[in-house]
Amino acid sequence: MTAMSGIKICLYCDRPIEGVAIKVGQADAHASTSGARPDNWRHLKGDPACRATTH
């Protein structure tokens, strides 16, 4: 385990999520060529902590 385990990272802005995190399905996630299928998370829409330009 790494020191970051348990921390959810936003799929869109790549920042840690404090509070409520929304699980993103693979159909909604960015394409991955690695074959790995980790859980993907995002901030709530409108969360000021999210620095993504789009959701």
Backbone as JSON Lines, residues from 0, in Angstrom:
{"i":0,"aa":"M","n":[0.83,-1.19,0.0],"ca":[0.0,0.0,0.0],"c":[0.86,1.24,0.0]}
{"i":1,"aa":"T","n":[0.35,2.25,-0.67],"ca":[1.08,3.51,-0.71],"c":[0.51,4.47,0.32]}
{"i":2,"aa":"A","n":[1.2,5.55,0.52],"ca":[0.73,6.57,1.45],"c":[-0.56,7.2,0.94]}
{"i":3,"aa":"M","n":[-0.81,7.14,-0.36],"ca":[-1.99,7.74,-0.97],"c":[-3.2,6.82,-0.95]}
{"i":4,"aa":"S","n":[-3.05,5.56,-0.52],"ca":[-4.19,4.64,-0.58],"c":[-5.33,5.18,0.28]}
{"i":5,"aa":"G","n":[-6.54,5.01,-0.22],"ca":[-7.71,5.52,0.48],"c":[-8.09,6.92,0.07]}
{"i":6,"aa":"I","n":[-7.21,7.64,-0.55],"ca":[-7.51,8.99,-1.03],"c":[-8.06,8.88,-2.44]}
{"i":7,"aa":"K","n":[-9.21,9.49,-2.67],"ca":[-9.81,9.47,-4.0],"c":[-9.31,10.7,-4.77]}
{"i":8,"aa":"I","n":[-8.9,10.47,-6.02],"ca":[-8.4,11.54,-6.88],"c":[-9.42,11.78,-7.98]}
{"i":9,"aa":"C","n":[-9.75,13.03,-8.23],"ca":[-10.73,13.39,-9.25],"c":[-10.19,13.05,-10.64]}
{"i":10,"aa":"L","n":[-10.99,12.33,-11.4],"ca":[-10.64,11.93,-12.75],"c":[-10.45,13.13,-13.67]}
{"i":11,"aa":"Y","n":[-11.16,14.21,-13.4],"ca":[-11.16,15.36,-14.29],"c":[-10.1,16.41,-13.96]}
{"i":12,"aa":"C","n":[-9.86,16.66,-12.67],"ca":[-8.89,17.71,-12.32],"c":[-7.63,17.17,-11.67]}
{"i":13,"aa":"D","n":[-7.59,15.86,-11.38],"ca":[-6.42,15.19,-10.82],"c":[-6.04,15.74,-9.43]}
{"i":14,"aa":"R","n":[-7.05,16.21,-8.69],"ca":[-6.82,16.71,-7.33],"c":[-7.52,15.79,-6.33]}
{"i":15,"aa":"P","n":[-7.04,15.72,-5.09],"ca":[-7.69,14.9,-4.07],"c":[-9.12,15.4,-3.81]}
{"i":16,"aa":"I","n":[-10.0,14.46,-3.51],"ca":[-11.39,14.79,-3.22],"c":[-11.59,14.71,-1.72]}
{"i":17,"aa":"E","n":[-11.98,15.83,-1.13],"ca":[-12.32,15.87,0.29],"c":[-13.83,15.96,0.37]}
{"i":18,"aa":"G","n":[-14.44,15.05,1.09],"ca":[-15.9,15.05,1.18],"c":[-16.49,14.03,0.22]}
{"i":19,"aa":"V","n":[-17.61,14.41,-0.41],"ca":[-18.35,13.5,-1.26],"c":[-17.65,13.3,-2.61]}
{"i":20,"aa":"A","n":[-17.48,12.03,-2.97],"ca":[-16.89,11.67,-4.27],"c":[-17.92,10.85,-5.04]}
{"i":21,"aa":"I","n":[-18.01,11.08,-6.34],"ca":[-18.93,10.37,-7.2],"c":[-18.14,9.33,-7.99]}
{"i":22,"aa":"K","n":[-18.57,8.06,-7.91],"ca":[-17.9,7.01,-8.66],"c":[-18.3,7.13,-10.12]}
{"i":23,"aa":"V","n":[-17.31,7.1,-11.01],"ca":[-17.53,7.24,-12.44],"c":[-17.42,5.87,-13.09]}
{"i":24,"aa":"G","n":[-18.42,5.5,-13.87],"ca":[-18.37,4.24,-14.59],"c":[-17.35,4.27,-15.71]}
{"i":25,"aa":"Q","n":[-16.92,3.11,-16.16],"ca":[-15.91,3.04,-17.2],"c":[-16.37,3.7,-18.5]}
{"i":26,"aa":"A","n":[-17.65,3.69,-18.8],"ca":[-18.15,4.32,-20.02],"c":[-17.96,5.83,-19.95]}
{"i":27,"aa":"D","n":[-17.95,6.39,-18.72],"ca":[-17.79,7.83,-18.54],"c":[-16.33,8.24,-18.37]}
{"i":28,"aa":"A","n":[-15.47,7.28,-18.14],"ca":[-14.07,7.57,-17.84],"c":[-13.27,7.82,-19.1]}
{"i":29,"aa":"H","n":[-12.13,8.47,-18.91],"ca":[-11.19,8.66,-20.02],"c":[-10.7,7.29,-20.47]}
{"i":30,"aa":"A","n":[-10.44,7.15,-21.76],"ca":[-9.98,5.86,-22.3],"c":[-8.62,5.51,-21.72]}
{"i":31,"aa":"S","n":[-8.45,4.24,-21.41],"ca":[-7.18,3.77,-20.87],"c":[-6.64,2.67,-21.77]}
{"i":32,"aa":"T","n":[-5.39,2.77,-22.15],"ca":[-4.78,1.74,-22.99],"c":[-3.99,0.76,-22.16]}
{"i":33,"aa":"S","n":[-3.88,0.99,-20.85],"ca":[-3.08,0.11,-20.01],"c":[-3.79,-1.2,-19.69]}
{"i":34,"aa":"G","n":[-5.1,-1.22,-19.84],"ca":[-5.87,-2.41,-19.48],"c":[-6.27,-2.44,-18.02]}
{"i":35,"aa":"A","n":[-5.68,-1.59,-17.21],"ca":[-6.04,-1.54,-15.79],"c":[-7.41,-0.9,-15.65]}
{"i":36,"aa":"R","n":[-8.18,-1.36,-14.7],"ca":[-9.53,-0.82,-14.49],"c":[-9.71,-0.39,-13.04]}
{"i":37,"aa":"P","n":[-8.97,0.64,-12.61],"ca":[-9.14,1.11,-11.23],"c":[-10.47,1.85,-11.1]}
{"i":38,"aa":"D","n":[-10.92,2.03,-9.86],"ca":[-12.11,2.85,-9.65],"c":[-11.77,4.28,-10.02]}
{"i":39,"aa":"N","n":[-12.71,4.94,-10.67],"ca":[-12.53,6.34,-11.03],"c":[-13.53,7.16,-10.24]}
{"i":40,"aa":"W","n":[-13.1,8.35,-9.82],"ca":[-13.91,9.22,-8.98],"c":[-13.88,10.63,-9.53]}
{"i":41,"aa":"R","n":[-14.9,11.41,-9.2],"ca":[-14.93,12.83,-9.56],"c":[-15.56,13.62,-8.44]}
{"i":42,"aa":"H","n":[-15.28,14.92,-8.44],"ca":[-15.94,15.82,-7.5],"c":[-17.42,15.94,-7.88]}
{"i":43,"aa":"L","n":[-18.24,16.41,-6.95],"ca":[-19.61,16.78,-7.26],"c":[-19.58,17.94,-8.25]}
{"i":44,"aa":"K","n":[-20.52,17.97,-9.17],"ca":[-20.58,19.11,-10.1],"c":[-20.77,20.38,-9.3]}
{"i":45,"aa":"G","n":[-20.01,21.39,-9.65],"ca":[-20.08,22.66,-8.96],"c":[-19.19,22.77,-7.73]}
{"i":46,"aa":"D","n":[-18.49,21.7,-7.38],"ca":[-17.59,21.75,-6.22],"c":[-16.45,22.72,-6.52]}
{"i":47,"aa":"P","n":[-16.27,23.76,-5.73],"ca":[-15.21,24.74,-6.01],"c":[-13.81,24.16,-5.91]}
{"i":48,"aa":"A","n":[-13.66,23.0,-5.28],"ca":[-12.34,22.37,-5.16],"c":[-11.89,21.75,-6.48]}
{"i":49,"aa":"C","n":[-12.85,21.51,-7.4],"ca":[-12.52,20.9,-8.69],"c":[-12.05,21.97,-9.65]}
{"i":50,"aa":"R","n":[-10.88,21.78,-10.21],"ca":[-10.3,22.76,-11.13],"c":[-10.44,22.33,-12.59]}
{"i":51,"aa":"A","n":[-11.29,21.35,-12.86],"ca":[-11.48,20.87,-14.22],"c":[-12.2,21.93,-15.05]}
{"i":52,"aa":"T","n":[-11.93,21.94,-16.34],"ca":[-12.59,22.9,-17.21],"c":[-13.95,22.36,-17.67]}
{"i":53,"aa":"T","n":[-14.11,21.02,-17.68],"ca":[-15.4,20.43,-18.07],"c":[-15.66,19.19,-17.25]}
{"i":54,"aa":"H","n":[-16.9,18.8,-17.13],"ca":[-17.33,17.53,-16.51],"c":[-18.17,16.83,-17.52]}
